[in-house]
Amino acid sequence: MTGTDDIINRYAAAFAALAPETMDDLLATVSAQVRFTDPFNDVTGHGAFRAIFTHMFETCEAPRFHILDIAHGTQSDSRRAYLRWRMSGQLRSWPHTRLDFEGMSEVVVGDDGLIAAHIDHWDSASQLLARLPVIGGLLRPVLRMFRVRTVGR
């Protein structure tokens, strides 16, 4: 196993086991200037990275990332991997929506051998926002407008 594979596997394991009390295990695998992006955030640094997950635990009950697959970059010098995951949990406050959606995190290993970037790819519109009562009522017709209708449906 290469050093790149090792840190990616350590990161994936820490991500899957993430809880408030294991946050330091995840932070131990990332660079001091780690960049994290998702549909709602784009932050840099340990403090901001921690804040993303602290906020998740404050707003969600029992959030969990289930790692479904790990794919590694195909270039010989690739320092990139893709973690396919399913996130489950429930919003703590109104509307107490159950969370169950899939996505992928692109992780990049930096020159220091630690994770330098975590870039989330997931559909926040159809998997989260459309399920919320007020926003969902406005968003669902827009999503239907872009849906292709096939013959026989």
BAKE-713297 format. One record per atom (N, C-alpha, C): residue in one letter; x, y, z. Coordinates in pm, 1 decimal, decimal comma. Last residue first. Layout:
! residues N
 res     east    north       up
   a        X        Y        Z
...
! end
This chain:
! residues 153
 res     east    north       up
   r  -4437,2    645,6  -1991,8
   r  -4439,2    681,8  -1849,1
   r  -4556,3    766,6  -1816,9
   g  -4426,2    605,5  -2256,8
   g  -4472,1    493,5  -2176,4
   g  -4472,8    524,7  -2028,1
   v  -4139,9    797,2  -2328,4
   v  -4262,7    735,1  -2380,8
   v  -4297,8    618,4  -2290,2
   t  -4019,9   1010,7  -2065,5
   t  -4000,1    911,4  -2170,6
   t  -4134,0    852,3  -2210,7
   r  -3933,3   1330,7  -1979,4
   r  -4045,3   1235,4  -1980,2
   r  -4020,4   1138,4  -2095,2
   v  -3687,6   1471,8  -1780,9
   v  -3721,3   1419,9  -1913,5
   v  -3833,1   1317,2  -1898,2
   r  -3715,7   1751,5  -1571,7
   r  -3716,9   1606,1  -1581,6
   r  -3760,5   1564,0  -1720,5
   f  -3746,2   2019,5  -1540,8
   f  -3624,1   1974,6  -1607,8
   f  -3617,7   1822,6  -1625,7
   m  -3981,9   2042,4  -1399,9
   m  -3972,3   2110,5  -1528,6
   m  -3850,7   2060,0  -1607,6
   r  -3926,7   1924,7  -1156,0
   r  -4009,7   1851,2  -1253,3
   r  -3998,7   1911,6  -1392,2
   l  -3785,2   2135,1  -1035,6
   l  -3714,8   2010,1  -1066,8
   l  -3792,7   1927,9  -1169,2
   v  -3999,7   2314,8  -1005,7
   v  -3884,4   2351,1  -1088,8
   v  -3807,5   2224,9  -1128,5
   p  -4166,1   2177,4   -825,2
   p  -4212,9   2206,0   -962,6
   p  -4097,8   2244,8  -1056,6
   r  -3985,0   2167,4   -593,9
   r  -4027,9   2046,0   -665,1
   r  -4084,1   2074,5   -805,0
   l  -3952,4   2429,6   -486,0
   l  -3847,4   2368,4   -566,3
   l  -3894,4   2248,0   -648,3
   l  -4173,1   2495,7   -332,0
   l  -4134,1   2584,2   -441,9
   l  -4038,7   2514,7   -538,7
   g  -4179,8   2288,4   -150,6
   g  -4300,4   2319,5   -227,1
   g  -4272,1   2409,6   -345,6
   g  -3925,7   2309,9    -35,4
   g  -3957,7   2196,7   -122,2
   g  -4079,2   2221,2   -207,4
   i  -3953,9   2533,1    128,3
   i  -3863,7   2539,1     12,8
   i  -3897,6   2428,6    -86,6
   v  -4143,3   2418,3    314,8
   v  -4168,5   2542,6    241,5
   v  -4084,7   2548,7    114,7
   p  -4041,5   2137,4    389,3
   p  -4179,7   2179,5    364,7
   p  -4195,6   2304,7    278,3
   l  -3780,9   1960,1    214,6
   l  -3821,5   2053,3    319,9
   l  -3957,5   2112,1    286,9
   r  -3708,7   1820,4     -5,2
   r  -3779,3   1746,1    100,6
   r  -3827,7   1836,9    213,5
   a  -3559,3   1984,3   -163,7
   a  -3693,2   1948,1   -212,8
   a  -3774,1   1872,4   -107,6
   l  -3314,2   1990,6    -17,6
   l  -3402,8   2107,2    -21,2
   l  -3544,7   2072,3    -66,2
   l  -3211,2   1712,4    -58,6
   l  -3234,4   1778,5     69,9
   l  -3340,6   1888,5     58,6
   q  -3205,5   1608,4   -314,3
   q  -3188,8   1516,5   -201,3
   q  -3217,1   1580,7    -65,6
   s  -3237,5   1814,5   -499,6
   s  -3335,5   1705,3   -497,8
   s  -3323,8   1616,8   -374,0
   a  -3029,7   2001,7   -408,0
   a  -3165,1   2042,3   -446,6
   a  -3264,2   1927,1   -432,6
   s  -2787,5   1876,3   -359,6
   s  -2859,3   1933,4   -245,5
   s  -3003,2   1970,1   -280,9
   d  -2625,2   1624,2   -471,6
   d  -2735,6   1704,9   -521,5
   d  -2819,4   1756,4   -403,8
   w  -2270,1   1639,2   -428,9
   w  -2400,4   1577,3   -404,3
   w  -2508,6   1676,8   -441,2
   h  -1946,6   1633,6   -365,2
   h  -2033,7   1639,0   -482,6
   h  -2162,2   1564,4   -445,8
   d  -1695,8   1796,5   -175,4
   d  -1818,1   1716,2   -180,8
   d  -1895,3   1742,8   -308,9
   i  -1367,0   1774,3   -133,5
   i  -1462,6   1843,9   -219,3
   i  -1585,3   1753,8   -234,7
   h  -1105,0   1833,3     52,6
   h  -1223,2   1746,8     59,3
   h  -1331,3   1824,0    -15,2
   a   -751,5   1854,2     50,0
   a   -881,5   1901,9      3,1
   a   -985,6   1791,9     15,1
   a   -536,8   1738,1    172,8
   a   -529,8   1882,4    148,3
   a   -663,7   1939,2    103,3
   i   -444,6   1492,5    392,9
   i   -553,7   1535,0    304,9
   i   -551,6   1687,4    294,8
   l    -84,1   1449,2    389,0
   l   -213,8   1456,2    455,3
   l   -319,2   1503,2    354,5
   g    161,5   1474,2    271,0
   g    111,1   1338,9    293,9
   g    -22,0   1333,7    366,3
   d    243,0   1721,7    197,7
   d    278,6   1680,8    333,6
   d    228,6   1540,7    367,8
   d    129,7   1762,2    -49,4
   d    271,8   1730,5    -45,3
   d    317,5   1683,5     92,8
   g   -203,1   1612,2    -11,7
   g   -106,9   1719,2    -34,5
   g     36,8   1670,2    -25,6
   v   -458,4   1435,9   -165,9
   v   -347,2   1428,3    -71,8
   v   -244,9   1534,9   -110,6
   v   -800,6   1493,7   -187,5
   v   -671,0   1515,1   -250,8
   v   -564,1   1513,4   -142,7
   v  -1118,6   1354,7   -248,7
   v  -1015,1   1391,2   -152,0
   v   -880,1   1393,3   -222,2
   e  -1447,1   1402,6   -312,0
   e  -1318,4   1395,9   -380,9
   e  -1214,8   1441,3   -278,9
   s  -1723,1   1232,9   -211,5
   s  -1622,4   1328,7   -169,0
   s  -1494,8   1300,6   -245,7
   m  -2056,3   1200,7   -313,6
   m  -1918,1   1158,6   -330,7
   m  -1828,8   1270,5   -281,1
   g  -2374,5   1079,8   -196,3
   g  -2286,0   1174,3   -261,0
   g  -2147,2   1115,4   -274,5
   e  -2714,0   1035,7    -94,0
   e  -2584,7    984,7   -138,3
   e  -2505,0   1094,3   -206,2
   f  -2922,1   1061,0    200,2
   f  -2883,4   1093,6     64,6
   f  -2742,9   1045,0     36,3
   d  -3126,6   1118,4    429,7
   d  -3079,6    994,1    368,8
   d  -3047,0   1026,0    224,0
   l  -3273,7   1253,5    709,2
   l  -3170,2   1270,5    608,0
   l  -3127,6   1133,8    558,1
   r  -3591,7   1362,8    801,4
   r  -3494,9   1252,2    798,0
   r  -3398,5   1278,0    683,9
   t  -3668,0   1675,4    949,3
   t  -3658,3   1594,8    827,7
   t  -3554,1   1485,1    843,7
   h  -3760,6   1860,8   1135,9
   h  -3719,5   1726,1   1179,8
   h  -3711,2   1627,4   1063,5
   p  -3793,0   2120,3   1036,7
   p  -3905,8   2028,6   1026,6
   p  -3871,1   1883,2   1063,2
   w  -3725,3   2191,3   1372,9
   w  -3828,1   2185,4   1270,0
   w  -3761,7   2200,1   1135,1
   s  -3410,1   2028,4   1462,2
   s  -3518,6   2125,2   1478,7
   s  -3620,0   2109,4   1365,5
   r  -3241,7   1818,0   1382,9
   r  -3282,7   1830,2   1523,8
   r  -3403,6   1922,4   1541,4
   l  -3274,2   1606,4   1105,1
   l  -3260,3   1743,2   1153,0
   l  -3314,5   1751,5   1295,3
   q  -3104,4   1293,5   1107,3
   q  -3230,7   1366,9   1111,4
   q  -3202,8   1507,5   1161,4
   g  -2932,1   1049,2    906,0
   g  -2951,0   1126,8   1027,5
   g  -3087,6   1193,1   1023,2
   s  -2682,8    956,6    664,9
   s  -2811,4    938,9    730,9
   s  -2813,6   1023,2    857,7
   m  -2526,9    943,4    354,4
   m  -2537,4   1012,9    481,8
   m  -2676,3    990,6    537,9
   r  -2315,8    738,5    174,8
   r  -2456,9    766,9    204,7
   r  -2457,6    832,8    341,2
   w  -2047,8    779,2    -64,9
   w  -2105,2    762,6     67,3
   w  -2256,9    783,8     66,5
   r  -1742,0    732,8   -219,7
   r  -1887,2    734,7   -240,4
   r  -1950,7    700,1   -106,7
   l  -1457,1    907,3   -249,3
   l  -1530,3    829,1   -150,2
   l  -1679,1    842,6   -180,3
   y  -1184,8    907,6   -449,7
   y  -1325,8    943,6   -448,4
   y  -1397,4    849,6   -352,3
   a   -857,4   1056,6   -456,0
   a   -948,0    942,8   -440,1
   a  -1089,7    996,3   -428,9
   r   -530,8   1149,0   -563,8
   r   -673,0   1178,5   -554,8
   r   -750,7   1048,2   -537,3
   r   -284,5   1163,6   -665,3
   r   -296,3   1180,6   -521,3
   r   -441,9   1209,6   -487,7
   s   -125,1    995,5   -928,9
   s   -246,8   1051,4   -871,7
   s   -241,3   1053,6   -719,8
   d     72,1    906,6  -1095,4
   d    112,9    995,2   -986,5
   d     -7,6   1057,3   -914,2
   s    -68,5    753,0  -1279,1
   s     35,9    689,7  -1198,3
   s     79,8    776,5  -1080,6
   q   -423,7    796,6  -1273,2
   q   -292,4    841,7  -1318,1
   q   -185,6    784,7  -1225,1
   t   -658,4    725,8  -1149,3
   t   -595,1    627,7  -1238,5
   t   -459,1    670,9  -1290,8
   g   -756,0    760,6   -807,5
   g   -721,7    819,0   -936,4
   g   -642,1    719,8  -1019,6
   h   -970,6    515,8   -656,6
   h   -845,7    592,3   -658,8
   h   -821,3    645,2   -798,8
   a  -1269,0    488,9   -476,9
   a  -1201,0    475,5   -605,8
   a  -1077,9    565,2   -602,5
   i  -1463,1    324,1   -247,5
   i  -1348,9    414,7   -261,6
   i  -1284,7    385,0   -396,7
   d  -1798,4    302,9   -122,7
   d  -1693,3    262,5   -215,2
   d  -1582,1    366,6   -212,4
   l  -1953,8    373,1     94,4
   l  -2002,2    267,8      5,2
   l  -1892,7    215,2    -87,3
   i  -1955,3    473,0    418,8
   i  -1869,6    468,1    300,7
   i  -1911,5    347,6    217,2
   h  -2184,9    660,1    569,7
   h  -2162,0    519,2    540,2
   h  -2079,9    516,4    411,6
   f  -2190,7    895,4    814,3
   f  -2149,7    872,7    676,1
   f  -2116,1    725,4    660,6
   r  -2446,2   1028,0   1019,0
   r  -2346,3    924,2    994,5
   r  -2319,0    914,2    845,7
   p  -2602,4   1199,1   1287,0
   p  -2553,4   1198,0   1148,8
   p  -2444,1   1092,9   1132,2
   a  -2779,4   1215,7   1521,8
   a  -2717,7   1090,2   1476,6
   a  -2672,9   1093,4   1329,9
   e  -2933,4   1508,9   1426,6
   e  -2934,3   1401,6   1525,3
   e  -2879,2   1275,5   1459,6
   c  -2793,6   1822,7   1339,6
   c  -2843,3   1690,2   1301,6
   c  -2835,1   1593,2   1418,6
   t  -2681,8   2055,3   1438,9
   t  -2808,7   2065,3   1367,1
   t  -2871,3   1931,3   1330,7
   e  -2445,3   1981,6   1566,0
   e  -2539,4   2068,9   1635,7
   e  -2676,3   2068,4   1570,3
   f  -2312,8   1834,0   1373,3
   f  -2357,2   1765,5   1494,5
   f  -2455,0   1849,4   1576,0
   m  -2265,1   2040,3   1185,4
   m  -2344,4   1922,8   1147,0
   m  -2398,2   1852,4   1271,5
   h  -2095,1   2206,8   1335,0
   h  -2228,2   2255,1   1295,6
   h  -2319,4   2138,0   1257,5
   t  -1875,3   2037,1   1341,5
   t  -1938,7   2077,2   1467,6
   t  -2080,3   2125,7   1439,3
   f  -1811,5   2033,0   1070,7
   f  -1864,6   1911,8   1132,3
   f  -1926,4   1939,0   1269,3
   i  -1731,0   2301,8   1032,0
   i  -1828,4   2237,4    942,2
   i  -1893,8   2119,1   1012,4
   a  -1532,6   2340,3   1226,0
   a  -1660,9   2410,0   1239,0
   a  -1768,7   2347,7   1150,7
   r  -1315,7   2195,7   1121,7
   r  -1381,8   2148,7   1244,7
   r  -1520,6   2210,4   1256,4
   f  -1262,2   2373,6    909,1
   f  -1295,6   2233,1    882,3
   f  -1369,4   2174,1   1002,6
   a  -1190,4   2602,7   1047,8
   a  -1311,0   2605,3    965,0
   a  -1358,5   2464,1    932,4
   g   -955,1   2505,5   1173,8
   g  -1066,3   2561,2   1251,0
   g  -1196,3   2560,9   1173,8
   h   -789,1   2418,9    955,7
   h   -837,5   2325,9   1058,2
   h   -960,0   2378,3   1132,8
   g   -870,2   2560,8    629,2
   g   -804,0   2557,3    759,0
   g   -870,0   2463,1    857,9
   t  -1135,5   2703,7    443,9
   t   -997,4   2658,2    448,0
   t   -946,6   2663,5    591,1
   v  -1450,5   2647,2    270,8
   v  -1369,0   2696,7    382,0
   v  -1229,2   2638,4    375,6
   d  -1744,9   2673,3    152,2
   d  -1612,0   2666,6     91,5
   d  -1518,6   2731,5    193,1
   n  -2081,5   2541,3    150,8
   n  -1962,4   2594,9    216,1
   n  -1839,5   2584,7    127,7
   f  -2290,0   2414,4     19,6
   f  -2320,9   2530,2    102,4
   f  -2198,2   2603,3    156,1
   p  -2206,3   2188,8   -123,1
   p  -2299,2   2282,7   -188,2
   p  -2325,4   2411,1   -109,8
   d  -1859,2   2206,3    -11,9
   d  -1982,1   2130,7    -35,5
   d  -2081,4   2228,7    -97,4
   t  -1512,4   2190,3     60,2
   t  -1623,9   2251,0    -11,7
   t  -1739,3   2152,7    -19,6
   f  -1223,7   2258,9    238,2
   f  -1346,6   2180,5    237,0
   f  -1451,3   2258,0    158,3
   r   -877,6   2238,6    256,5
   r   -991,9   2307,7    197,3
   r  -1109,0   2211,4    194,2
   v   -626,3   2260,6    505,7
   v   -720,9   2178,8    431,4
   v   -834,9   2266,7    378,3
   q   -396,8   2358,3    631,7
   q   -471,3   2446,4    541,9
   q   -568,4   2367,6    453,0
   a   -299,4   2139,2    772,1
   a   -339,0   2259,6    847,2
   a   -422,8   2353,7    761,9
   s   -435,8   1832,2    636,6
   s   -336,3   1939,3    641,0
   s   -390,1   2058,6    719,5
   v   -574,9   1551,5    816,4
   v   -583,5   1661,9    721,3
   v   -474,6   1766,3    743,8
   t   -577,5   1360,8   1012,6
   t   -549,4   1313,6    876,3
   t   -547,3   1426,6    774,1
   a   -657,3   1471,9   1246,5
   a   -519,5   1422,8   1240,4
   a   -480,1   1377,5   1100,2
   l   -929,8   1513,8   1211,0
   l   -838,9   1627,6   1196,0
   l   -693,4   1584,6   1185,4
   l  -1024,2   1256,7   1278,4
   l  -1037,5   1306,4   1141,6
   l   -939,1   1420,8   1116,8
   d   -959,0   1256,3   1549,9
   d   -907,2   1149,1   1463,1
   d   -914,2   1192,3   1316,4
   d  -1107,3   1468,9   1649,4
   d   -961,9   1483,0   1642,4
   d   -898,1   1374,4   1556,2
   m  -1368,7   1362,3   1648,6
   m  -1333,4   1468,9   1554,7
   m  -1182,3   1483,1   1540,4
   t  -1475,0   1185,5   1822,0
   t  -1370,3   1134,0   1733,0
   t  -1324,2   1238,4   1630,7
   e  -1679,1   1307,3   1963,1
   e  -1562,5   1262,2   2039,2
   e  -1450,5   1205,3   1951,9
   p  -1871,1   1353,8   1760,9
   p  -1806,0   1465,8   1829,3
   p  -1677,8   1424,3   1903,0
   a  -1778,7   1127,5   1497,8
   a  -1867,8   1163,0   1607,6
   a  -1800,1   1279,8   1678,7
   l  -1701,9    921,1   1227,3
   l  -1707,1   1056,6   1280,7
   l  -1818,5   1075,1   1383,3
   a  -1642,8    693,3   1094,9
   a  -1659,8    681,3   1240,4
   a  -1680,5    817,4   1307,4
   a  -1602,3    779,0    835,7
   a  -1713,4    686,3    861,9
   a  -1743,5    675,1   1011,3
   f  -1371,5    932,1    874,9
   f  -1493,8    996,5    824,5
   f  -1615,5    909,3    855,7
   a  -1187,5    737,3    944,8
   a  -1220,5    841,6   1042,0
   a  -1350,0    912,3   1003,5
   a  -1182,6    593,1    702,3
   a  -1223,0    526,1    826,8
   a  -1263,4    628,8    932,5
   a  -1087,5    790,8    526,7
   a  -1219,0    729,3    504,5
   a  -1269,8    661,9    631,8
   y   -831,0    836,6    638,0
   y   -929,7    944,0    632,5
   y  -1070,8    886,0    618,0
   r   -712,8    587,4    597,2
   r   -725,5    639,9    734,6
   r   -832,2    749,1    739,6
   n   -721,3    581,4    315,9
   n   -794,9    480,4    393,2
   n   -814,6    524,1    537,7
   i   -551,9    798,4    263,4
   i   -690,6    800,1    214,5
   i   -774,3    699,1    292,1
   i   -313,8    711,7    375,0
   i   -380,7    829,3    433,1
   i   -525,4    837,8    385,9
   d   -265,1    482,5    208,9
   d   -276,7    470,7    353,6
   d   -351,9    590,0    412,6
   d   -240,0    582,0    -49,9
   d   -350,3    490,7    -19,0
   d   -374,5    483,4    130,9
   t     -4,3    732,9     -7,3
   t   -127,5    798,9    -50,0
   t   -248,2    710,9    -17,5
   g    180,2    534,9     51,6
   g    147,4    633,5    153,4
   g     18,1    706,3    121,7
   t     58,9    219,4    -83,9
   t    138,0    342,1    -89,0
   t     97,4    434,6     25,1
   m     85,3   -117,7      0,0
   m      0,0      0,0      0,0
   m     89,5    123,6      0,0
! end
